[in-house]
């Protein structure tokens, strides 16, 4: 069974930077299409960024373009989300999600993902 574990969340001030990590274990050991989503209180889960298995293609949500960068290190089975220029509106629980090995493109819908982490809280104060 594939497991995803997020880390790196915390409390920061507006304008600060933060890097989240998502480490994958279990399954066949193959890399998977992986994305970050976030969910603020009272709001729907929102696509943030996604990356293909090789890292050659990335996709970003409109609200984070130019501020967030997704990357991966397949030797460490880890996907990163570098967040810069953080705003109070970025406050949310950030979830890492992955698709089954047979699904090779990044999609921005929650239903397109088969595995989810438990989430890590990011709080941005003004």
ChimeraX attribute file (.defattr): number of C-alpha atoms within 10 A of each C-alpha:
attribute: neighborCount
match mode: 1-to-1
recipient: residues
	/A:1	7
	/A:2	16
	/A:3	16
	/A:4	22
	/A:5	18
	/A:6	24
	/A:7	18
	/A:8	14
	/A:9	18
	/A:10	14
	/A:11	13
	/A:12	18
	/A:13	14
	/A:14	17
	/A:15	14
	/A:16	14
	/A:17	16
	/A:18	17
	/A:19	16
	/A:20	21
	/A:21	22
	/A:22	25
	/A:23	19
	/A:24	26
	/A:25	16
	/A:26	10
	/A:27	12
	/A:28	9
	/A:29	11
	/A:30	13
	/A:31	22
	/A:32	23
	/A:33	24
	/A:34	33
	/A:35	30
	/A:36	29
	/A:37	22
	/A:38	22
	/A:39	19
	/A:40	16
	/A:41	9
	/A:42	6
	/A:43	9
	/A:44	10
	/A:45	17
	/A:46	19
	/A:47	23
	/A:48	25
	/A:49	26
	/A:50	29
	/A:51	26
	/A:52	22
	/A:53	21
	/A:54	14
	/A:55	16
	/A:56	9
	/A:57	12
	/A:58	18
	/A:59	19
	/A:60	21
	/A:61	15
	/A:62	10
	/A:63	13
	/A:64	17
	/A:65	12
	/A:66	11
	/A:67	13
	/A:68	20
	/A:69	19
	/A:70	23
	/A:71	21
	/A:72	22
	/A:73	13
	/A:74	16
	/A:75	7
	/A:76	10
	/A:77	16
	/A:78	19
	/A:79	25
	/A:80	23
	/A:81	23
	/A:82	15
	/A:83	19
	/A:84	17
	/A:85	15
	/A:86	23
	/A:87	17
	/A:88	15
	/A:89	13
	/A:90	20
	/A:91	20
	/A:92	22
	/A:93	18
	/A:94	27
	/A:95	26
	/A:96	31
	/A:97	27
	/A:98	25
	/A:99	23
	/A:100	17
	/A:101	15
	/A:102	8
	/A:103	16
	/A:104	15
	/A:105	16
	/A:106	22
	/A:107	20
	/A:108	18
	/A:109	11
	/A:110	15
	/A:111	8
	/A:112	14
	/A:113	19
	/A:114	13
	/A:115	16
	/A:116	21
	/A:117	19
	/A:118	14
	/A:119	22
	/A:120	21
	/A:121	19
	/A:122	22
	/A:123	20
	/A:124	20
	/A:125	16
	/A:126	11
